[in-house]
Amino acid sequence: MEKEKEQMALETLKNVHNIGGFKVMTDADRPLDGIGDVDWKQFDEMRKLHPICIDNVLNMISFRIQNGPVGKNGINGCQVDTVIEASKLIITGLNKQYPCRENAMAITKLDEALMWLDKRTKERSNRGVEGENKL
């Protein structure tokens, strides 16, 4: 009898092409050098446009996080809410296969965290300090 392949958590993101408004770079998008290794210099340049990389071959996800205030530096990476959204997508995918109360509660709390971060953003925008290092 053939052993059933275990579901890797990252496989829940296999058909996800966008997280938090960012196009996801995948292992298929990785630039290779002349001998088949990753061309890291070109990869780093691509990360400026695609700060999220999902590598199903290596079972890895990486995020380039925003560096400095958006108002001063422009968008150069993702925010923590994008990381939370990715986490929620993974847990939601796993919960479809292995549903349980604890997963449902974790999803609810991630939704709550996203709600509070959105509320903070709206309040900062209303005060005219969104995108700046100001209280």
DSSP file (Angstrom, degrees, kcal/mol; ACC not computed):
  #  RESIDUE AA STRUCTURE BP1 BP2  ACC     N-H-->O    O-->H-N    N-H-->O    O-->H-N    TCO  KAPPA ALPHA  PHI   PSI    X-CA   Y-CA   Z-CA
    1    1 A M              0   0    0      0, 0.0     2,-0.3     0, 0.0     0, 0.0   0.000 360.0 360.0 360.0 133.8    0.0    0.0    0.0
    2    2 A E        -     0   0    0      1,-0.1     2,-0.2     3,-0.0     3,-0.0  -0.516 360.0-116.2 -74.4 132.5    1.3    3.4   -1.0
    3    3 A K        -     0   0    0     -2,-0.3     2,-0.2     1,-0.1    -1,-0.1  -0.504  31.3-115.1 -69.9 132.0    2.1    5.8    1.9
    4    4 A E        -     0   0    0     -2,-0.2     2,-0.2     1,-0.1    -1,-0.1  -0.494  30.2-116.7 -69.1 131.2   -0.2    8.9    1.9
    5    5 A K        -     0   0    0     -2,-0.2     2,-0.2     1,-0.1    -1,-0.1  -0.503  29.9-118.9 -70.1 132.6    1.8   12.1    1.3
    6    6 A E        -     0   0    0     -2,-0.2     2,-0.5     1,-0.1    -1,-0.1  -0.501  25.6-115.1 -72.6 139.9    1.6   14.4    4.3
    7    7 A Q        -     0   0    0     -2,-0.2     2,-0.3    87,-0.0    -1,-0.1  -0.642  26.6-145.2 -75.4 121.9    0.0   17.8    3.6
    8    8 A M    >   -     0   0    0     -2,-0.5     3,-1.2     1,-0.1     4,-0.4  -0.699  16.2-126.0 -85.5 142.2    2.6   20.5    4.1
    9    9 A A  G >  S+     0   0    0     -2,-0.3     3,-1.6     1,-0.3     4,-0.2   0.873 108.8  57.6 -56.0 -39.4    1.2   23.7    5.5
   10   10 A L  G >  S+     0   0    0      1,-0.3     3,-2.1     2,-0.2    -1,-0.3   0.749  89.2  73.4 -67.7 -22.5    2.6   25.8    2.7
   11   11 A E  G X  S+     0   0    0     -3,-1.2     3,-1.5     1,-0.3    -1,-0.3   0.713  81.5  72.6 -63.6 -18.6    0.8   23.7    0.1
   12   12 A T  G <  S+     0   0    0     -3,-1.6    -1,-0.3    -4,-0.4     3,-0.2   0.690  97.6  49.4 -68.0 -16.2   -2.4   25.5    1.3
   13   13 A L  G X  S+     0   0    0     -3,-2.1     3,-2.0    -4,-0.2    -1,-0.3   0.267  76.2 113.2-102.4  10.1   -1.0   28.6   -0.6
   14   14 A K  T <  S+     0   0    0     -3,-1.5    -1,-0.2     1,-0.3    -2,-0.1   0.830  85.3  34.4 -55.2 -38.0   -0.2   26.7   -3.8
   15   15 A N  T 3  S+     0   0    0     -3,-0.2     2,-0.6    -4,-0.2    -1,-0.3   0.197  90.5 113.6-104.0  15.8   -2.9   28.6   -5.9
   16   16 A V    <   +     0   0    0     -3,-2.0     3,-0.1     1,-0.1    -3,-0.0  -0.786  31.4 168.1 -89.1 124.1   -2.5   31.9   -4.1
   17   17 A H        +     0   0    0     -2,-0.6     7,-2.3     1,-0.3     2,-0.3   0.466  64.4  37.8-112.7  -6.4   -1.1   34.6   -6.4
   18   18 A N  E     +A   23   0A   0      5,-0.3     2,-0.4     7,-0.0    -1,-0.3  -0.980  55.8 179.9-150.4 130.2   -1.7   37.7   -4.3
   19   19 A I  E >  S-A   22   0A   0      3,-2.3     3,-2.0    -2,-0.3    63,-0.1  -0.990  77.5 -12.7-133.4 125.7   -1.5   38.4   -0.6
   20   20 A G  T 3  S-     0   0    0     -2,-0.4    59,-0.1     1,-0.3     3,-0.1   0.788 129.3 -52.9  59.3  29.6   -2.3   41.8    0.9
   21   21 A G  T 3  S+     0   0    0      1,-0.3     2,-0.5    61,-0.1    -1,-0.3   0.446 113.6 117.9  86.4  -0.3   -2.2   43.4   -2.5
   22   22 A F  E <   -A   19   0A   0     -3,-2.0    -3,-2.3    28,-0.0     2,-0.3  -0.862  67.6-123.6-104.3 133.2    1.2   42.0   -3.4
   23   23 A K  E     -A   18   0A   0     -2,-0.5    29,-0.5    26,-0.3     2,-0.4  -0.570  33.3-126.0 -68.6 132.6    1.8   39.6   -6.3
   24   24 A V  E     -b   52   0B   0     -7,-2.3     2,-0.4    -2,-0.3    29,-0.2  -0.686  13.0-144.4 -86.3 129.6    3.4   36.5   -4.9
   25   25 A M  E     -b   53   0B   0     27,-2.9    29,-2.8    -2,-0.4     2,-0.2  -0.765  22.8-163.3 -87.0 138.2    6.7   35.3   -6.4
   26   26 A T  E >>  -b   54   0B   0     -2,-0.4     3,-1.5    27,-0.2     4,-0.7  -0.648  38.2 -95.0-116.6 174.9    7.0   31.5   -6.5
   27   27 A D  G >4 S+     0   0    0     27,-1.0     3,-0.6     1,-0.3    28,-0.1   0.807 125.0  61.0 -58.6 -28.4    9.8   29.0   -6.9
   28   28 A A  G 34 S+     0   0    0      1,-0.2    -1,-0.3     3,-0.0    27,-0.1   0.754 103.2  50.9 -69.2 -23.2    8.8   29.0  -10.6
   29   29 A D  G <4 S+     0   0    0     -3,-1.5    -1,-0.2     2,-0.1    -2,-0.2   0.581  80.9 119.6 -88.8 -11.9    9.6   32.8  -10.8
   30   30 A R    <<  -     0   0    0     -4,-0.7     2,-0.3    -3,-0.6    10,-0.1  -0.295  66.6-123.9 -59.9 131.9   13.1   32.5   -9.2
   31   31 A P        -     0   0    0      0, 0.0     8,-2.8     0, 0.0     2,-0.3  -0.591  27.4-153.4 -76.0 137.1   15.9   33.7  -11.5
   32   32 A L  B     -D   38   0C   0     -2,-0.3     6,-0.2     6,-0.3     2,-0.1  -0.824   5.3-134.0-111.4 150.1   18.5   31.1  -12.1
   33   33 A D    >   -     0   0    0      4,-3.3     3,-1.5    -2,-0.3     6,-0.1  -0.187  47.2 -77.5 -86.9-171.1   22.2   31.6  -13.0
   34   34 A G  T 3  S+     0   0    0      1,-0.3    -1,-0.0     2,-0.1    -2,-0.0   0.656 129.5  45.9 -65.6 -17.2   24.0   29.7  -15.8
   35   35 A I  T 3  S-     0   0    0      2,-0.1    -1,-0.3     3,-0.0     3,-0.1   0.266 121.5 -96.6-112.8  12.4   24.4   26.5  -13.7
   36   36 A G  S <  S+     0   0    0     -3,-1.5     2,-0.2     1,-0.3    -2,-0.1   0.492  83.3 124.0  92.0   3.1   20.9   26.2  -12.3
   37   37 A D  S    S-     0   0    0      1,-0.1    -4,-3.3    -5,-0.0    -1,-0.3  -0.558  73.8 -84.4 -89.6 161.1   21.4   27.9   -8.9
   38   38 A V  B     -D   32   0C   0     -6,-0.2     2,-1.2    -2,-0.2    -6,-0.3  -0.448  33.1-133.9 -64.7 131.9   19.4   30.9   -7.8
   39   39 A D     >  -     0   0    0     -8,-2.8     4,-2.6     1,-0.2     5,-0.1  -0.759  25.4-172.0 -85.2  94.6   20.8   34.2   -9.0
   40   40 A W  H  > S+     0   0    0     -2,-1.2     4,-2.6     1,-0.2    -1,-0.2   0.808  77.8  55.8 -66.8 -32.0   20.5   36.0   -5.7
   41   41 A K  H  > S+     0   0    0      2,-0.2     4,-1.5     1,-0.2    -1,-0.2   0.946 113.9  40.2 -64.8 -46.5   21.4   39.4   -7.0
   42   42 A Q  H  > S+     0   0    0      2,-0.2     4,-2.2     1,-0.2    -2,-0.2   0.879 113.4  56.0 -68.0 -37.3   18.6   39.3   -9.5
   43   43 A F  H  X S+     0   0    0     -4,-2.6     4,-1.9     1,-0.2    -2,-0.2   0.923 105.8  51.0 -59.4 -45.4   16.3   37.6   -6.9
   44   44 A D  H  X S+     0   0    0     -4,-2.6     4,-0.6     1,-0.2    -1,-0.2   0.863 109.0  51.2 -62.0 -36.1   16.9   40.6   -4.5
   45   45 A E  H >< S+     0   0    0     -4,-1.5     3,-1.0     1,-0.2     4,-0.5   0.900 108.9  50.6 -66.2 -40.6   16.0   43.0   -7.3
   46   46 A M  H >X S+     0   0    0     -4,-2.2     4,-2.2     1,-0.2     3,-1.3   0.837  99.5  66.4 -64.8 -32.6   12.8   41.1   -8.0
   47   47 A R  H 3< S+     0   0    0     -4,-1.9    -1,-0.2     1,-0.3    -2,-0.2   0.735  88.1  67.4 -63.5 -22.1   11.9   41.3   -4.3
   48   48 A K  T << S+     0   0    0     -3,-1.0    -1,-0.3    -4,-0.6    -2,-0.2   0.849 113.6  29.7 -65.6 -32.5   11.6   45.0   -4.6
   49   49 A L  T <4 S+     0   0    0     -3,-1.3   -26,-0.3    -4,-0.5    -2,-0.2   0.738 132.3  35.0 -94.2 -28.4    8.5   44.4   -6.7
   50   50 A H     <  +     0   0    0     -4,-2.2    -1,-0.2   -28,-0.1   -25,-0.2  -0.750  63.8 175.5-129.7  82.8    7.4   41.1   -5.2
   51   51 A P        +     0   0    0      0, 0.0    13,-2.6     0, 0.0     2,-0.5   0.482  64.2  70.7 -74.2   0.4    8.1   41.2   -1.4
   52   52 A I  E     -bC  24  63B   0    -29,-0.5   -27,-2.9    11,-0.2     2,-0.5  -0.971  60.6-177.1-118.1 128.6    6.5   37.8   -0.8
   53   53 A C  E     -bC  25  62B   0      9,-2.3     9,-2.4    -2,-0.5     2,-0.6  -0.987   8.2-167.8-126.2 125.1    8.1   34.6   -2.0
   54   54 A I  E     -bC  26  61B   0    -29,-2.8   -27,-1.0    -2,-0.5     2,-0.7  -0.957   5.3-171.8-110.8 119.0    6.5   31.2   -1.6
   55   55 A D  E  >> + C   0  60B   0      5,-3.6     5,-2.4    -2,-0.6     4,-0.8  -0.884  10.2 178.4-114.9  99.6    8.9   28.4   -2.4
   56   56 A N  T  45S+     0   0    0     -2,-0.7    -1,-0.1     3,-0.2   -45,-0.1   0.744  81.3  60.1 -72.8 -22.9    7.0   25.0   -2.5
   57   57 A V  T  45S+     0   0    0      1,-0.2    -1,-0.2     3,-0.1    -2,-0.0   0.930 118.1  29.2 -67.9 -45.3   10.2   23.2   -3.4
   58   58 A L  T  45S-     0   0    0      2,-0.1    -2,-0.2     0, 0.0    -1,-0.2   0.450 106.7-124.7 -92.4  -1.9   12.0   24.3   -0.3
   59   59 A N  T  <5 +     0   0    0     -4,-0.8     2,-0.3     1,-0.2    -3,-0.2   0.963  67.2 132.7  53.9  56.3    8.7   24.5    1.8
   60   60 A M  E   < -C   55   0B   0     -5,-2.4    -5,-3.6   -50,-0.1     2,-0.4  -0.988  42.8-167.5-140.9 142.7    9.5   28.1    2.6
   61   61 A I  E     -C   54   0B   0     -2,-0.3     2,-0.3    -7,-0.2    -7,-0.2  -0.996  14.6-174.2-126.7 139.0    7.7   31.5    2.6
   62   62 A S  E     -C   53   0B   0     -9,-2.4    -9,-2.3    -2,-0.4     2,-0.4  -0.965   8.8-156.7-134.5 153.2    9.6   34.8    3.0
   63   63 A F  E     -C   52   0B   0     -2,-0.3     2,-0.7   -11,-0.2   -11,-0.2  -0.980  13.1-146.1-128.2 135.5    8.6   38.4    3.4
   64   64 A R        -     0   0    0    -13,-2.6    14,-3.0    -2,-0.4     2,-0.2  -0.929  31.9-144.3 -96.5 117.1   10.4   41.6    2.6
   65   65 A I  B     -e   78   0D   0     -2,-0.7    14,-0.2    12,-0.3    15,-0.0  -0.576  24.0 -91.6 -88.9 144.4    9.1   43.9    5.3
   66   66 A Q        -     0   0    0     12,-2.8     2,-0.7    -2,-0.2    -1,-0.1  -0.237  37.2-148.1 -51.5 133.0    8.5   47.7    4.8
   67   67 A N        -     0   0    0      6,-0.1    -1,-0.1    -3,-0.1    10,-0.0  -0.918  60.0 -19.3-111.6 107.0   11.6   49.7    5.6
   68   68 A G  S    S-     0   0    0     -2,-0.7     8,-0.2     4,-0.1     2,-0.1  -0.069 104.8 -35.6  85.3 170.5   10.8   53.1    7.0
   69   69 A P    >>  -     0   0    0      0, 0.0     4,-3.0     0, 0.0     3,-0.7  -0.389  48.9-134.1 -68.7 140.2    7.6   55.1    6.6
   70   70 A V  H 3> S+     0   0    0      1,-0.2     4,-2.7     2,-0.2    62,-0.1   0.881 104.2  60.6 -59.6 -40.2    5.7   54.8    3.3
   71   71 A G  H 34 S+     0   0    0     60,-2.0    -1,-0.2     1,-0.2    61,-0.2   0.810 117.5  29.8 -58.9 -31.1    5.2   58.5    3.1
   72   72 A K  H <4 S+     0   0    0     -3,-0.7    -2,-0.2    59,-0.5    -1,-0.2   0.826 135.1  25.8 -96.0 -38.9    9.0   59.1    3.0
   73   73 A N  H  < S-     0   0    0     -4,-3.0    -3,-0.2     1,-0.2    -2,-0.2   0.463  96.3-130.8-108.5  -4.5   10.3   55.9    1.4
   74   74 A G     <  -     0   0    0     -4,-2.7     2,-0.7    -5,-0.3    -1,-0.2  -0.120  55.1 -41.2  72.3 176.8    7.3   54.7   -0.7
   75   75 A I        +     0   0    0      1,-0.2     3,-0.1    -9,-0.1    -5,-0.0  -0.695  68.4 153.8 -79.9 116.6    6.2   51.1   -0.6
   76   76 A N        -     0   0    0     -2,-0.7     2,-0.3     1,-0.2    -1,-0.2   0.223  65.9  -6.4-126.8  11.3    9.3   48.9   -0.4
   77   77 A G  S    S-     0   0    0    -11,-0.1   -12,-0.3   -28,-0.1    -1,-0.2  -0.965  83.0 -72.9 178.6-176.1    7.9   45.9    1.4
   78   78 A C  B     -e   65   0D   0    -14,-3.0   -12,-2.8    -2,-0.3     2,-0.1  -0.570  38.8-122.4 -99.6 164.2    4.9   44.5    3.1
   79   79 A Q    >>  -     0   0    0     -2,-0.2     3,-1.1   -14,-0.2     4,-1.0  -0.444  34.4 -97.7 -96.2 171.7    3.5   45.3    6.5
   80   80 A V  H 3> S+     0   0    0      1,-0.3     4,-2.2     2,-0.2     5,-0.2   0.801 120.4  65.7 -62.3 -29.3    2.8   43.0    9.5
   81   81 A D  H 3> S+     0   0    0      1,-0.2     4,-2.4     2,-0.2    -1,-0.3   0.826  97.3  55.2 -64.6 -28.5   -0.9   42.7    8.4
   82   82 A T  H <> S+     0   0    0     -3,-1.1     4,-2.2     2,-0.2    -1,-0.2   0.880 106.9  49.7 -68.5 -37.9    0.3   41.0    5.2
   83   83 A V  H  X S+     0   0    0     -4,-1.0     4,-2.2     2,-0.2    -2,-0.2   0.910 111.6  49.0 -65.3 -41.8    2.1   38.4    7.3
   84   84 A I  H  X S+     0   0    0     -4,-2.2     4,-2.6     2,-0.2    -2,-0.2   0.917 109.6  51.9 -63.2 -43.0   -1.0   37.9    9.5
   85   85 A E  H  X S+     0   0    0     -4,-2.4     4,-2.3     1,-0.2    -2,-0.2   0.904 109.5  49.5 -61.0 -41.3   -3.1   37.5    6.3
   86   86 A A  H  X S+     0   0    0     -4,-2.2     4,-2.1     2,-0.2    -1,-0.2   0.913 110.5  50.6 -63.6 -42.2   -0.7   34.9    5.0
   87   87 A S  H  X S+     0   0    0     -4,-2.2     4,-2.6     1,-0.2     5,-0.2   0.907 109.5  51.0 -60.7 -42.4   -0.9   33.0    8.3
   88   88 A K  H  X S+     0   0    0     -4,-2.6     4,-2.8     1,-0.2     5,-0.2   0.908 108.0  52.4 -62.7 -42.3   -4.7   33.1    8.2
   89   89 A L  H  X S+     0   0    0     -4,-2.3     4,-2.2     2,-0.2    -1,-0.2   0.901 110.7  48.0 -60.5 -41.0   -4.7   31.7    4.7
   90   90 A I  H  X S+     0   0    0     -4,-2.1     4,-2.4     2,-0.2    -2,-0.2   0.952 114.3  44.4 -64.9 -49.6   -2.5   28.8    5.8
   91   91 A I  H  X S+     0   0    0     -4,-2.6     4,-2.6     1,-0.2    -2,-0.2   0.892 112.9  52.1 -64.5 -38.7   -4.6   28.0    8.9
   92   92 A T  H  X S+     0   0    0     -4,-2.8     4,-1.4    -5,-0.2    -1,-0.2   0.919 110.3  49.0 -62.4 -43.0   -7.8   28.3    6.8
   93   93 A G  H  X S+     0   0    0     -4,-2.2     4,-0.9    -5,-0.2    -2,-0.2   0.911 113.7  45.4 -61.9 -43.4   -6.4   25.9    4.3
   94   94 A L  H >X S+     0   0    0     -4,-2.4     4,-3.2     1,-0.2     3,-0.5   0.877 108.4  57.6 -67.0 -36.9   -5.4   23.4    6.9
   95   95 A N  H 3< S+     0   0    0     -4,-2.6    -1,-0.2     1,-0.2    -2,-0.2   0.787  98.4  60.6 -66.8 -26.6   -8.7   23.8    8.7
   96   96 A K  H 3< S+     0   0    0     -4,-1.4    -1,-0.2    -3,-0.2    -2,-0.2   0.868 116.1  33.1 -65.7 -34.4  -10.5   22.7    5.5
   97   97 A Q  H << S+     0   0    0     -4,-0.9    -2,-0.2    -3,-0.5    -1,-0.2   0.854 136.4  23.0 -86.2 -39.1   -8.7   19.4    5.7
   98   98 A Y  S  < S-     0   0    0     -4,-3.2    -1,-0.2    -5,-0.1    -2,-0.2  -0.593  82.7-167.9-129.6  69.0   -8.5   19.0    9.4
   99   99 A P        +     0   0    0      0, 0.0     2,-0.3     0, 0.0    -3,-0.1  -0.303  18.2 151.5 -66.7 139.5  -11.3   21.1   10.9
  100  100 A C     >  -     0   0    0      1,-0.1     4,-2.0    -2,-0.0     5,-0.2  -0.980  55.1-108.7-159.1 162.1  -11.3   21.8   14.7
  101  101 A R  H  > S+     0   0    0     -2,-0.3     4,-2.7     1,-0.2     5,-0.2   0.879 115.4  56.8 -60.4 -40.5  -12.4   24.4   17.1
  102  102 A E  H  > S+     0   0    0      1,-0.2     4,-2.4     2,-0.2    -1,-0.2   0.901 107.3  47.6 -63.3 -41.5   -8.9   25.6   17.9
  103  103 A N  H  > S+     0   0    0      2,-0.2     4,-2.6     1,-0.2    -1,-0.2   0.933 111.7  51.0 -62.6 -44.7   -8.2   26.3   14.2
  104  104 A A  H  X S+     0   0    0     -4,-2.0     4,-2.2     1,-0.2    -2,-0.2   0.900 111.1  48.2 -60.3 -41.1  -11.5   28.2   14.0
  105  105 A M  H  X S+     0   0    0     -4,-2.7     4,-2.4     2,-0.2    -1,-0.2   0.902 110.1  51.5 -66.5 -40.7  -10.6   30.2   17.1
  106  106 A A  H  X S+     0   0    0     -4,-2.4     4,-2.2     2,-0.2    -2,-0.2   0.912 110.1  49.6 -62.0 -41.7   -7.1   31.0   15.7
  107  107 A I  H  X S+     0   0    0     -4,-2.6     4,-2.4     2,-0.2    -2,-0.2   0.913 110.3  51.0 -62.1 -43.2   -8.7   32.2   12.4
  108  108 A T  H  X S+     0   0    0     -4,-2.2     4,-2.2     1,-0.2    -2,-0.2   0.915 110.8  48.0 -60.5 -43.7  -11.2   34.4   14.4
  109  109 A K  H  X S+     0   0    0     -4,-2.4     4,-2.4     2,-0.2    -1,-0.2   0.854 110.2  51.3 -69.2 -34.4   -8.3   36.0   16.4
  110  110 A L  H  X S+     0   0    0     -4,-2.2     4,-2.4     2,-0.2    -1,-0.2   0.902 109.7  50.7 -67.0 -39.7   -6.3   36.6   13.2
  111  111 A D  H  X S+     0   0    0     -4,-2.4     4,-2.2     2,-0.2    -2,-0.2   0.908 110.5  50.1 -59.9 -41.2   -9.4   38.3   11.7
  112  112 A E  H  X S+     0   0    0     -4,-2.2     4,-2.4     2,-0.2    -2,-0.2   0.915 108.7  51.1 -64.5 -42.9   -9.6   40.4   14.9
  113  113 A A  H  X S+     0   0    0     -4,-2.4     4,-2.2     1,-0.2    -1,-0.2   0.916 110.9  48.7 -60.6 -42.9   -5.9   41.4   14.7
  114  114 A L  H  X S+     0   0    0     -4,-2.4     4,-2.3     1,-0.2    -1,-0.2   0.890 109.6  52.9 -63.0 -39.5   -6.5   42.5   11.1
  115  115 A M  H  X S+     0   0    0     -4,-2.2     4,-2.4     2,-0.2    -2,-0.2   0.921 110.1  47.1 -62.0 -44.7   -9.5   44.5   12.1
  116  116 A W  H  X S+     0   0    0     -4,-2.4     4,-2.3     2,-0.2    -2,-0.2   0.890 112.0  49.9 -66.9 -38.7   -7.6   46.3   14.8
  117  117 A L  H  X S+     0   0    0     -4,-2.2     4,-2.2     2,-0.2    -1,-0.2   0.887 111.4  49.1 -66.0 -37.9   -4.7   47.1   12.5
  118  118 A D  H  X S+     0   0    0     -4,-2.3     4,-2.5     2,-0.2    -2,-0.2   0.903 110.2  51.5 -65.6 -41.4   -7.1   48.4    9.9
  119  119 A K  H  X S+     0   0    0     -4,-2.4     4,-2.4     1,-0.2    -2,-0.2   0.917 109.7  49.7 -61.4 -43.5   -8.8   50.6   12.6
  120  120 A R  H  X S+     0   0    0     -4,-2.3     4,-2.5     2,-0.2    -1,-0.2   0.919 110.4  50.5 -61.0 -44.3   -5.4   52.0   13.5
  121  121 A T  H  X S+     0   0    0     -4,-2.2     4,-2.4     1,-0.2    -2,-0.2   0.919 111.2  47.9 -60.7 -45.0   -4.6   52.8    9.9
  122  122 A K  H  X S+     0   0    0     -4,-2.5     4,-2.4     2,-0.2    -1,-0.2   0.905 112.3  48.9 -63.9 -41.6   -7.9   54.6    9.4
  123  123 A E  H  X S+     0   0    0     -4,-2.4     4,-1.5     2,-0.2    -2,-0.2   0.906 112.3  48.3 -64.6 -41.1   -7.4   56.6   12.6
  124  124 A R  H  X>S+     0   0    0     -4,-2.5     5,-2.5     2,-0.2     6,-0.9   0.890 111.3  50.9 -65.4 -39.2   -3.9   57.5   11.6
  125  125 A S  H ><5S+     0   0    0     -4,-2.4     3,-1.0     1,-0.2    -2,-0.2   0.919 108.2  51.8 -63.6 -43.6   -5.2   58.5    8.1
  126  126 A N  H 3<5S+     0   0    0     -4,-2.4    -1,-0.2     1,-0.3    -2,-0.2   0.824 111.3  47.6 -62.0 -31.7   -7.9   60.7    9.7
  127  127 A R  H 3<5S-     0   0    0     -4,-1.5    -1,-0.3    -5,-0.1    -2,-0.2   0.512 114.6-118.8 -87.2  -5.4   -5.2   62.5   11.8
  128  128 A G  T <<5S+     0   0    0     -3,-1.0    -3,-0.2    -4,-0.6    -2,-0.1   0.725  88.5 102.9  76.7  22.5   -3.0   63.0    8.8
  129  129 A V    > < +     0   0    0     -5,-2.5     3,-1.6    -6,-0.1     5,-0.4   0.349  39.9 124.9-117.2   4.9   -0.1   60.9   10.1
  130  130 A E  T 3  S+     0   0    0     -6,-0.9     3,-0.1     1,-0.3    -9,-0.0  -0.445  77.8  23.5 -65.7 136.1   -0.5   57.7    8.2
  131  131 A G  T 3  S+     0   0    0      1,-0.3   -60,-2.0    -2,-0.1   -59,-0.5   0.564 110.1  94.5  84.3   9.6    2.7   56.8    6.3
  132  132 A E  S <  S-     0   0    0     -3,-1.6     2,-1.6     2,-0.2    -1,-0.3  -0.912  84.8-113.5-130.0 157.5    4.8   58.8    8.7
  133  133 A N  S    S+     0   0    0     -2,-0.3     2,-0.3    -3,-0.1    -3,-0.1  -0.522  78.8 112.1 -87.1  68.0    6.8   58.0   11.9
  134  134 A K              0   0    0     -2,-1.6    -2,-0.2    -5,-0.4    -3,-0.1  -0.975 360.0 360.0-138.0 151.3    4.5   60.1   14.1
  135  135 A L              0   0    0     -2,-0.3    -6,-0.1     0, 0.0    -1,-0.1   0.434 360.0 360.0 -84.6 360.0    2.0   59.3   16.8
